[in-house]
Amino acid sequence: MMQYQRSSALFNEAKKVIPGGVNSPVRAFNAVGGTPIFLTHAKGAYLYDEDHNRYVDFIASWGPMILGHAHPKVVAAIQARAEKGTSYGIPTALETEIAKRALSMVPHMDQIRFVNSGTEACMSAVRLARGFTGRNKIIKFAGCYHGHADAFLIQAGSGAVTFGSPNSPGVTTGTAKDTLLAAYNNLEQVAEIFRANPEQIAAIIVEPVAGNMGCILPQAGFLEGLRSLCDAHGAVLIFDEVMTGFRLALGGAQECLGVRADLVTYGKVIGGGLPVGAFAARKEIMDFLAPLGPVYQAGTLSGNPLAMTAGLTMLDLLHEHPETYTSLADKTAFLHQEMIPLLEQKGLPYQINRLGSMMSLHFTDKPVVDFETAAKGNNEYFKRYFHGMLLRGVYLPPSAFESYFLNDAITQKDLEHTLEAFSETLKKL
Ligand SMILES: *Cc1c(COP(=O)(O)O)cnc(C)c1O
């Protein structure tokens, strides 16, 4: 049996000086109970904790470590770059190089600007869309996560087509008024919002494949429908590809699903494990951005040379090895297919959603297509499932509302170990 004494002690120590002991809430295990593990290091497919336990990692730092941890080429590039100074606040050729590399991989985008997180990318993209259209309101979908900027921390209000209300203290009702909520995969609601707010909608922001309420796929016609509604009403379609970008395909969800967005946000994989976000659009939109245009956006550490080096090395590796995506999808499909008979045998209600290397298991018998159906999952089963897997050396997302992200360092042997752990865990569920 695994021991967690040191992690527990470190968590108690952390709680004295860091709120909740963590720097990002989901790490605290609130959704699954118990104490989080504290890591010493990670290599390839594995995480190593303070109590000398090893885990197969199914979150990949929530996406970025798509090739596994401490990839030798990424590490070497960061080390070499660090010798040359780690921040200047003055341009480098490196920024143009990663911009060109990223734009060559993603469809329909002329220019890109780098920031420091996915949150910053989404916040800036919305400001740019508002500046470009001269309109104030945005449409977002319940359960989609676009970072923690005020405009996104909004939940559905009482009426179906009324404006949202803050879902965090500190977000003003004034801000909430400009974020209109619809259910994921519900095109009719979006059409209704457009009808009720003529010439007021600046943008729709959407995760083209949702990954923050488990993994939820867009139904046939949903993204295409958003595209036509934006075209019909002069609104900007923002794809939040912070998760899906450089993960579902080289060109992200736009390529994978064949729908064009006007403005796209990136994060996670694009930083190769360092803090990077970015947003891209066609030139006509990007021209609105300072210093060319009136929409202000800036960052002391934006385009940071260490971060750009990690990101560029990661993108180069993916560009040189596009077979990574087939390999990842095959591994995830294998896991998915082998889990089914075990779940059937146990007779538990379940749904598995998957696309490429994103996947989630929901303990419910109804298809999971939006936040409401995702919330019907049995969380008691999920908690026991999570801890059963953890005890057997498999690290899953510590919340039923998160997607698994496979990394390509995971081997067939790791998958077999994972399935054994799954089988054992199900027996005791
Ligand atoms: C992670 C995530 C963000 C926020 O990115 P951070 O780097 O955590 O600020 C935004 N959108 C989506 C879809 C994400 O998954």
The ligand as a Gaussian input file, in Angstrom:
#p B3LYP/6-31G(d) Opt

LIG

0 1
 C       -6.446000      25.923000     -18.901000
 C       -7.415000      26.663000     -19.704000
 C       -7.481000      28.064000     -19.705000
 C       -6.674000      28.897000     -18.746000
 O       -5.309000      28.792000     -18.961000
 P       -4.320000      29.148000     -17.758000
 O       -2.967000      29.027000     -18.383000
 O       -4.600000      28.167000     -16.680000
 O       -4.616000      30.543000     -17.341000
 C       -8.331000      28.685000     -20.582000
 N       -9.096000      27.982000     -21.428000
 C       -9.081000      26.636000     -21.455000
 C       -9.928000      25.905000     -22.438000
 C       -8.259000      25.930000     -20.575000
 O       -8.289000      24.609000     -20.578000

